[in-house]
C-alpha cells in the first residue's frame, strides 16, 4: 500500500482529499496498489470533518514516517510551504504542489533536491488550475521546438475584463462583484497587478525554454489603469482586451512579460470569458494548440494535484518529474519585440499592446 500526506486543508487541500477518496478504486487500478491518505497537516482541528482522524499539527510526524511516500503541498505562499517541501524531499518523499509562488521562486532548487534524492517533484496544478498544460508542454510536445507560450492565466482579471467589456462596468464595480462571488480575494493585489500571472509565466517560460527565469525580472503590468472606455473603444476597433502572460523564444534566450493586450475578436482567446483560463503553445511541428478550462477552484485544482499524486505513486521506484531548468536564463528586453500599440490620450493616458496572432 502506498501512503501519502496532504499539507494544508483549505479549499484545494480538502478538494484533494475528496477527489482521491471518490476515485479510490480507479486510482488503485492505475497504480497497481492501494493509495491511502494517512495524514493531513492542519493548523487547527476540524471536528466532525470526514477526514478528522487523519489530521495532525506537527509536520515532523509526516517527515519522519517511513510509510509516507508522497507529500502534497497545497498550503500556498513561499514561507512555511518552502520549508516543509524542502524537508519532505530531503526525507526521500516525492512532492506534488499547486503552489505557483513556491514553484516560481524555489522550483529549480526543489527540482535539484528531488533529482539528488531520486524522488518525484510534480506541480501541474501550479499553472492553469485544472487545465493540463505542464505535462503536455514537456511530454506530449517534446518533439517540438517551443517558440512561444502565452495565455490568459488569471481568472480574476479575466472575469473583471469580461464584465467591463460586455456590461460596461467600471473596474471598481467589476472588482467588487468578483469579490462578492469569491473570484477575488479581499486583497486582490496579486491578481489585478499581474503578479499571479507573472509567476505562472515564469514557470511556463522555464519549461518551454529550459532556463530558470527570475520572476522578479519579468516586466509586469496589471489591469488597474484600464476603464470601461478602453474596452468600448477596443471593441469598436475589432478587439477585446485580455491580460496575457507571454514567453517568446528569441535569438539570445527568451522574452517574457505580462500586460493587457488588444486581442482581435476573430482569435480564439477573445472568446475566453469570465473566470476561464486558456494557454496557447506554438511549436515547430504541431503549430498552434490551445488548452482551455477552469484555471482555479477547489475541484479543478484538486484534479491536477490528485493526478500528480497518482503519477508520483506510479513512479516511486523510478523518478519522473517535471524538471525546471538551471538558474541563469537570459531574459531579453521587451523592447526587442516589434509591436503595435493603442494609446488613448487623456490626463492619464492608457497604453495597450496589440496582440498579433
C-alpha positions in Angstrom: 0.0 0.0 0.0 1.2 3.5 -0.9 0.5 6.2 1.7 0.5 9.9 1.2 0.1 13.1 3.2 -1.6 16.5 2.4 -0.1 19.7 3.7 -2.9 22.2 4.2 -6.7 21.8 4.4 -8.1 24.9 2.7 -10.1 24.9 -0.5 -7.6 22.9 -2.5 -6.5 20.5 0.3 -10.0 19.5 1.1 -10.7 19.0 -2.6 -7.7 16.7 -3.0 -8.8 14.5 -0.1 -12.3 14.3 -1.6 -11.2 13.6 -5.1 -8.7 10.9 -4.1 -11.4 9.2 -1.9 -14.0 9.3 -4.6 -11.7 7.8 -7.2 -10.0 5.3 -4.8 -10.8 2.2 -6.9 -9.8 3.7 -10.2 -6.5 5.1 -8.7 -5.7 1.7 -7.3 -6.2 0.1 -10.7 -4.0 2.7 -12.4 -1.2 2.5 -9.8 -1.4 -1.3 -9.2 -1.7 -0.7 -5.5 -3.9 1.0 -2.9 -3.1 4.7 -2.4 -4.2 5.7 1.1 -4.3 9.1 2.8 -2.5 8.9 6.2 -2.0 12.5 7.3 -3.4 16.0 6.7 -1.3 18.8 8.2 -3.5 21.5 9.7 -3.3 24.5 12.0 -6.4 23.7 14.0 -9.0 21.0 14.5 -11.9 20.3 12.2 -14.4 18.5 14.5 -16.9 16.4 12.6 -14.9 16.5 9.3 -14.9 13.2 7.5 -11.1 13.3 7.5 -10.6 14.5 11.0 -8.9 11.3 12.1 -6.1 12.0 9.6 -5.3 15.4 10.9 -2.1 16.3 12.7 -0.4 19.7 13.6 3.2 18.5 13.7 5.0 18.2 10.3 7.7 16.1 11.9 5.3 13.2 12.1 5.0 13.2 8.3 8.7 13.9 7.7 9.8 11.0 9.9 7.2 8.4 8.9 8.8 5.9 6.6 5.4 4.8 5.3 4.8 8.2 3.6 5.9 8.0 0.0 4.2 11.1 -1.4 3.5 14.6 0.1 1.0 17.0 -1.5 1.8 20.6 -0.6 -1.3 22.9 -1.0 -0.5 25.5 1.7 0.3 28.4 -0.6 2.9 31.1 -0.2 6.6 30.6 -0.1 7.5 30.5 3.6 6.2 27.5 5.6 5.5 25.8 2.3 9.1 26.1 1.2 10.4 24.7 4.5 8.0 21.7 4.5 8.6 21.0 0.8 12.4 21.0 1.2 12.3 18.8 4.3 9.9 16.3 2.6 12.2 16.0 -0.4 15.3 15.6 1.8 13.5 12.9 3.7 13.2 11.0 0.4 9.5 11.6 -0.2 8.1 12.6 -3.6 6.4 16.0 -3.6 3.5 17.4 -5.6 2.3 21.0 -5.4 -0.2 23.5 -6.7 1.8 26.5 -5.3 2.8 28.8 -8.2 4.7 31.2 -5.9 6.8 28.4 -4.5 7.5 26.9 -7.8 8.4 30.2 -9.5 10.7 31.2 -6.6 12.2 27.9 -5.5 11.2 25.3 -8.1 14.8 24.9 -9.5 16.2 24.2 -6.1 13.5 21.8 -5.2 13.9 20.0 -8.5 17.6 19.6 -7.8 17.0 18.1 -4.4 14.4 15.7 -5.9 16.9 14.6 -8.5 19.6 14.1 -5.9 17.2 12.0 -3.8 15.8 10.1 -6.7 12.2 11.1 -6.0 9.5 13.0 -7.9 8.7 16.7 -7.9 5.4 17.5 -9.8 3.5 20.7 -10.0 0.8 20.5 -12.7 -1.7 22.4 -10.6 0.6 25.5 -10.3 -0.4 26.8 -13.7 -3.9 26.7 -15.1 -5.6 25.0 -12.2 -7.5 22.1 -13.7 -6.1 22.7 -17.2 -3.4 20.1 -18.1 -0.7 22.2 -19.6 2.7 21.5 -18.0 2.8 17.8 -18.7 1.6 18.2 -22.3 4.2 21.0 -22.7 7.1 18.8 -21.5 6.0 15.4 -22.7 3.3 15.4 -25.4 5.0 18.3 -27.2 8.6 17.0 -26.5 9.3 16.6 -30.3 8.7 20.3 -30.9 10.9 23.4 -30.5 8.6 25.6 -28.5 8.6 29.2 -29.9 6.0 30.8 -27.8 3.7 30.1 -24.8 1.1 32.7 -24.0 -2.4 32.9 -22.5 -5.0 34.1 -20.1 -3.5 32.8 -16.8 -5.6 34.5 -14.2 -9.3 34.0 -13.8 -9.9 37.0 -11.5 -8.6 39.6 -14.1 -10.4 37.8 -16.9 -13.7 38.0 -15.0 -13.2 41.7 -14.4 -12.2 42.5 -18.0 -15.2 40.5 -19.3 -17.6 42.4 -17.0 -16.1 45.7 -18.2 -16.3 44.7 -21.8 -19.8 43.1 -22.0 -21.6 45.0 -19.3 -19.8 48.4 -19.4 -18.9 48.1 -15.7 -16.1 50.2 -14.2 -13.0 48.5 -12.9 -14.0 49.2 -9.3 -17.6 47.8 -9.7 -16.3 44.7 -11.6 -13.7 44.0 -8.9 -16.3 44.4 -6.1 -18.6 41.9 -7.8 -15.7 39.5 -8.3 -15.0 39.7 -4.5 -18.7 39.1 -3.7 -18.7 36.0 -5.9 -15.5 34.7 -4.3 -13.5 35.1 -7.5 -11.2 37.8 -6.0 -9.5 37.9 -2.6 -10.1 40.7 -0.1 -6.7 41.9 -1.1 -6.7 41.4 -4.9 -3.3 42.9 -5.5 -1.6 39.7 -6.7 -4.3 39.2 -9.3 -5.1 42.7 -10.6 -1.4 43.9 -10.6 -0.4 40.8 -12.6 1.8 39.1 -10.1 -0.1 35.8 -10.2 0.1 35.7 -13.9 3.8 36.6 -13.8 4.6 33.6 -11.6 2.8 31.3 -14.0 4.5 32.9 -16.9 7.9 32.3 -15.3 7.1 28.6 -14.9 5.9 28.2 -18.5 9.0 30.1 -19.8 11.2 27.8 -17.8 9.6 24.6 -19.0 9.4 25.8 -22.6 12.9 27.1 -23.0 14.9 25.1 -20.3 16.3 28.0 -18.3 15.1 29.2 -14.9 13.7 32.7 -15.1 13.9 35.3 -12.3 10.2 36.1 -11.6 11.2 39.5 -10.3 12.9 40.4 -13.6 9.8 39.8 -15.7 8.1 43.1 -16.8 4.6 43.1 -15.3 1.6 45.4 -15.8 -1.8 44.7 -14.4 -5.3 46.0 -15.3 -5.8 48.7 -12.7 -5.2 51.5 -15.2 -8.0 50.3 -17.6 -11.5 51.7 -17.6 -14.7 50.9 -19.5 -13.9 53.4 -22.2 -10.8 51.4 -23.2 -12.9 48.3 -23.6 -15.6 50.1 -25.5 -13.1 51.7 -27.9 -11.3 48.4 -28.3 -14.5 46.6 -29.4 -15.3 49.4 -31.9 -11.9 48.8 -33.4 -12.5 45.0 -33.6 -10.7 43.9 -30.4 -11.2 42.9 -26.9 -8.7 43.3 -24.0 -7.2 40.4 -22.1 -4.3 40.2 -19.6 -1.7 38.0 -21.2 1.4 36.3 -19.9 3.8 35.7 -22.8 7.1 33.9 -23.1 8.7 34.1 -26.5 11.9 32.4 -27.8 14.5 34.9 -29.1 17.9 34.5 -30.6 19.6 35.2 -27.3 17.2 33.4 -25.0 13.6 34.3 -24.0 11.5 37.4 -23.7 8.8 37.2 -21.1 6.3 39.7 -19.9 2.7 40.2 -18.5 0.4 43.1 -19.6 -3.0 43.8 -21.1 -3.3 43.2 -24.9 -5.7 44.0 -27.6 -6.9 40.6 -28.9 -8.6 40.5 -32.4 -12.2 39.4 -31.9 -11.5 36.6 -34.5 -8.9 35.0 -32.3 -9.9 32.1 -30.1 -8.6 33.9 -26.9 -11.2 36.6 -27.5 -14.0 34.1 -26.6 -12.4 33.1 -23.3 -14.6 34.8 -20.9 -15.4 35.0 -17.1 -13.1 33.1 -14.8 -11.9 30.7 -17.5 -8.2 30.4 -18.5 -6.6 29.5 -21.7 -3.0 28.8 -22.7 -1.6 28.7 -26.2 1.6 26.9 -27.3 3.3 27.4 -30.6 5.5 24.5 -31.6 7.8 23.9 -34.6 5.9 20.8 -35.6 2.4 21.0 -34.1 1.8 24.6 -34.9 -0.6 26.4 -32.5 -2.6 24.5 -29.9 -4.8 25.9 -27.1 -5.6 24.5 -23.7 -8.8 25.8 -22.2 -10.6 25.4 -18.9 -11.1 26.5 -15.3 -7.9 28.0 -14.0 -8.7 27.8 -10.3 -11.2 26.5 -7.9 -11.5 23.6 -5.4 -12.3 20.7 -7.7 -10.3 21.7 -10.8 -7.1 22.4 -9.0 -7.6 19.3 -6.8 -8.0 17.3 -10.0 -4.5 18.4 -11.1 -2.9 17.7 -7.7 -4.6 14.3 -7.4 -3.3 13.4 -10.9 0.2 14.3 -9.8 -0.2 12.1 -6.7 -1.1 9.2 -8.9 1.8 10.0 -11.2 4.2 10.1 -8.3 2.8 6.8 -6.9 3.2 5.1 -10.3 6.8 6.1 -10.4 8.0 5.7 -6.8 10.7 3.3 -8.0 11.7 5.5 -11.0 11.9 9.2 -10.7 9.8 11.1 -13.2 9.4 14.8 -12.6 8.6 18.0 -14.4 12.1 19.3 -14.5 12.8 23.0 -14.3 15.9 24.4 -15.9 19.1 25.6 -14.3 19.2 29.2 -12.9 20.5 31.9 -15.1 18.1 32.2 -18.0 18.6 35.1 -20.4 15.7 37.4 -20.3 15.7 39.6 -23.4 14.3 43.1 -23.1 10.7 43.5 -24.2 11.9 46.3 -26.4 13.5 43.6 -28.6 10.0 42.9 -29.9 8.3 44.9 -32.7 4.7 45.7 -31.6 1.8 48.0 -32.5 0.2 50.0 -29.7 -3.1 51.6 -28.9 -2.9 54.9 -26.9 -5.9 56.8 -25.5 -4.6 60.3 -24.7 -6.1 62.0 -21.7 -4.7 63.3 -18.5 -3.8 59.8 -17.6 -3.2 58.0 -21.0 -4.0 54.4 -21.5 -1.4 52.3 -23.4 -2.2 48.8 -24.7 -0.1 46.5 -26.8 -1.8 44.9 -29.9 -1.6 41.1 -29.9 -0.6 39.8 -33.3 -1.7 36.1 -33.8 
